[in-house]
């Protein structure tokens, strides 16, 4: 995905939004403690989602920095990027489409 975006000159960018205020369990817990919530529980865990080629492309064209980079290109180039990625990944097995991320989870009770 990124190789094709780079080849077409899509804008570069680190992230969308500032995740610094919520990038650790401690920061999330502290934010929640500063509210009317009680019974605060915060933990980190792995999230895993099996995708297909189609769902991978929907995710990349519809979310976050991937979408932002794609939308920085002219319409024709966008279509070409998606086609080239689809062609490159057409023979990839299911393991190529597992999205694994570490996430911070939190629950709390509203007072």
N, C-alpha and C positions, 0 to 999 in steps of 0.2 A: 504494500500500500504506500508506504512512505517513499520507497524508491521511485515509484511511478509519479507521485506528487512532486518529488524533487526534480525528476526528469522534465516535467512540464513547467517548472518554475513557480510552484505554489509557495505562498508566503510561509516563512518559518515562524515558530512560536513555541514557547515552553508549555504554557498552560492557559486555560481560560479561567479567569477568576483567581482569587487569592485563597489558596487552601491553607495557608500558614496558621490561621486561627484554629483550625480543626485537624491538624495533621498528626496529632498524638492523642492517645487515650487520655492523658492527663489534661490536655487543653480542652477536650470535649467535656470531660467531667467538670472542670472548673467553670466552663460556660453554663452548664446545666445547674450547678450549685448556685449560680448568681441569679436564679429564677425562682418561681414558686413551685418548681417540681420537687418531688420527694422520691424516695426509693430509687435513686439513680444507680444504674448499672451500666458500665462501659467496658468493652472488651474488643480485642482484635481477633480476626479470624480470616480464613481463606474463603474466597467465593470462587466457585467454579461453574461455568456455564458452557454446555456443549452447543456449538453453533453448527450451521451448515454454511456452504458458500453463500447462499442467498441471504441468510440472516447476518452473516459477517458483513456483507456488502451493505445491507440495510443499516446496520449499526454504524459502519464507517461513514456512510453518506448522510446519516441523520443525527449524529451526536458529537459534541465536544470539539476538540481541536481537529480531528479528522474532517469533520463537516466544515469547519471554519477554513481549513486549508483548501479543501475542494472548492468551496464557494469563492475563493480568491481567484479562481481561473475563469476564463471565458466559457460559455456554455458548451461549445464544441469540444474544448479541451477536457471539460468535466466528463463528458460522455466517453471520450477516448481513454481517459484514466480508468474509468470503471470497466470498460471493455477489456483493456489490457490486463487489469488485475484479474478479472474473471477468467481470461484465457490462461494467465500464468498459474492460477490456482485450481483450474478445472480438474486436474488429476490428483490433487492433494487428498490424502486420507482424512478420516474424521479427527485424528489427533492434531491436525494442523488448525482445527477450528475450535479448540478448547480455550476459552477465555478464563485465565486464572488471575485473580487480584487479591491483594491483602486489603481488607477494609476494616474500618472502625465501626462497631455497632454500639448503639446506646438505647436503653429503655428508661423510662421514668413515668411517674404517676403525676398527673395534673392535680394540683391542690384546689 
